[in-house]
Amino acid sequence: IPLKLEGAWDFSEGLAIIELRGFKGFIDTKGAVIVKCQYEDAEPFEDGLARVVRNEKMGLISLTGDSITPCKYERIGKFSEGLACVLISGKVGFIDRYGNEVIAPIYDGTIQEMVRFQFLESKAVVRKGKKYGVIDKTGTLVKAFEFELIDPIKDGRFAAKKKGKFGFFNASGIDVIPTKYDDTWGFSEGMAAVKKDNHWGYINDADELVIPAEYDEASDFLPAGVAVVKRGDFKCVIDKSGEYLIPCLMDEIVVMENEVLRLEKVDKMAYFDLRTKQYMWRPLGF
């Protein structure tokens, strides 16, 4: 007797989520039920594991439906470098792909913060009370709990806030740039957008201001070696020397896939290829 499904989703790793009588399970590409509909919610499989929910708690299952970790967590984050952040009873720890709690849930956190708590370059940001620190994969403290905020590592450096100001330290926990900036997006492509006195500029890893702080908004540098900035009401694109690739005449600049920019000016639109540094298409008068 064919199943009268209430819902079906796309296939991922050979299995698709289905819904029957308000519960979710998985079928294969032949329509065979591999995981019966027993979960209140389910997410697609990634690298052989899927997050599922039962009694409002989250767990992990394998492609065969076997339980990897029971549904006991308030949330399980995405795996990064073989470990996933978990939240249980308001405490944060880390599990491996076999469901083992390799770092006990002793840190503080919320579901909203969990995107910050992931291992990158073998280090993870964690919080105790109102202060943030950094640990390695053994749970050893790399940077003490003394910061109001720490962003995940980028380009080998953590951006950290202390006494209202941002600075940087490296993966070993060594301070490399003092806490003196009002804001930052962190390092990207060897440059960091930093804010001081209400304006944005860019520093290099030696803390030299290589692009003056004269912009009202600034983005990370993209792999193509350019950044989107805003001066007054208009946006533009600069290179690492601060020279304009796109002048400050645009109402909006959107970074798209394949290193393409969508440029918007008044009621017109154009597309710019960062690989060739040429317009792909633009209307007359743009």
Disulfide bonds with the S-S distance in Angstrom:
Cys236-Cys248 2.09
